[in-house]
Amino acid sequence: MSLVTLLPFIVLIGAMFLMTRSAKKKQQAAAQMRNDMQPGTGVRTIGGMYATVKEIQDDTVILEVAPGVHAVYAKNSIGAVLDDAEYNRIVHGDDELETEGTVVPDDASSLTAGESADADDVAKIDLGKKAEDDTEVKDAEVKGSEVKGSEVKDAKADGEGDAK
């Protein structure tokens, strides 16, 4: 056998080795994170539930999911151990954002804070019909035409004459 025929197999085995090695490192990091948990820390389960660790046992963890409500979970179900600031921000809604620059407002009201609008300066929009439209509609009703929107259509052109 030549080296050219063995090369694809060597590359395939090398790729599999690299993939399993990175997955194994991730599993070890997750196990280390779970072993470093302490009672009182905030966690997120793999299902997305946020809770506080109350007690740690060999393979299970007792979590307080609400005040006075305790649940037993497997250690493997802990997806992330959160630091106190992040846990309080997510669970309790503490928005203590440390901003160093300009704060962007949630609405556009601050964009016009310095300007005062007088009643004369504000353009008023008339949403009613104009006088020309009223006469056009009345003329169409007199002639027996059908009115749709702002355009006038002759009813006889559609085949809907006076015969019913």
Secondary structure, 3 states (H helix, E strand, C coil): CCHHHHHHHHHHHHHHHHHHHHHHHHHHHHHHHHHCCCCCCEEEECCCCEEEEEEECCCEEEEEEECCEEEEEEHHHEEEEECHHHHHHHHCCCCCCCCCCCCCCCCCHHHHCCCCCCCCCCCCCCCCCCHHHHHHHHHHHHHCCEEECCEEECHHHHCCCCCC
